[in-house]
């Protein structure tokens, strides 16, 4: 056999091996990955809202601003919508009779503390900073607000909104969570400036996310509703003033368009108070399995 022949045989063997490997590779087809985007519901085991609804929505407003009675309540009365109002006692007195009528019509009154303490990074709260508070002081503030609500409006609040959405007191290694205080006293606790709607299967009722409604037109709110509906979630919207514009104002026309949209049975929206929807979720969810 000549050198030329030997080289040719080597090339032939290499070619055969390459072809064999290529055959194995082409025959192997990995199973396609199940791609589920974050929040995408699976029909099996999906949380069931009542009466065939596909999404729950709560409209919430903080601080008992007078515009909530003057501008907001006529809209809610018109559409028969019940909202949740987290009361600041000082503002309550400005429209006390209006708030009494609101309670009579089924609006929910929630606790928002007495003095609205927030981080001292905000100028308005520098003298009432949560960094300088203790859990005992926060509990006292919360309980005083509840007593005022019971005394002035005759209702026991079951819902709470964390002032500025902040859930702590203290500094550094001495920071303490206020969430357990809220869990001891209320059915629900609502945050602020959340980034999504609540998953009814997974959400903690005393750490509910709320998305801002202030300053948004309906065309900006509707995508939030659509996303929550596609995922079977609970969308909580949070605002302050109700009117035509300005700082921390939920536009009156946006409130009306949301109420009108919810009133159309074809949209299958359940719009109700935080306390009512929170209770439904708590009662509906099965207790966690003891086995893991």
URJO-V553799 format. One line per field, one symbol per residue. ss: DSSP state (a for helix, b for strand, c for the rest). phi: phi as a letter, one per 30 degrees, with the letter a starting at -180 (. if undefined). psi: psi as a letter, one per 40 degrees, with the letter a starting at -180 (. if undefined). A space follows every 50 residues. Layout:
ss = ???
phi = ???
psi = ???
This chain:
ss = ccaaaaaaaaaaaaaaaaaaaaaaaaacccccccccccccccccccccca aaccbbbbbbbbcccaaaaaaaaaaaaaaccccbbbbcaaaaaaaaaaaa aaaacccbbbbccccccbccccaaaaaabaaaccaaaaaaaaaaaaaaaa aaacccccbbbcaaaccbbccaaacbbcaaaaaaaccbbbcccccccbcc cccccccbccbbcccccaaaaaaaaaaaaacccbbbbbbcbbbcccccbb baaaaaaaaaaaacaaacbbbccaaaaaaaaaaacccccccc
phi = .ddddddddddddddddeddddddddddbdddddcbdeiddcedidecdd hidcacbbcbbcihdeddddcddedddeciccccbcdceddeddbedddd ddddcjdccccbidchdbddddedcdcbdddcccdddddddddddddddd ddcibcdcbbbdeiicbbbjbhdcdbdcdeedddcbdbbcdahdcadddd dcddecbddbcdceicdddcdeedddddddcicccccbbbdbacljdhbd deddedddddddddeddhcccadddddeddddddddddddcb
psi = hidddddddddddddddddddddddddhhihiihhhihehihdheihhii feieiihhhiiiefhdddddddddddddefhhihhhhhddddddfddddd ddddeeihhihfidefhaiedhdeedefhddeiidddddddddddddddd ddefihheiihhheehfiiaibeehihedddddddidihhaifieiihhd ddihdefhihihehehidedddddddddddefahhhhhacihaeiihfhh hdddddddddddehddefhhhiidddddddddddhiiiidi.
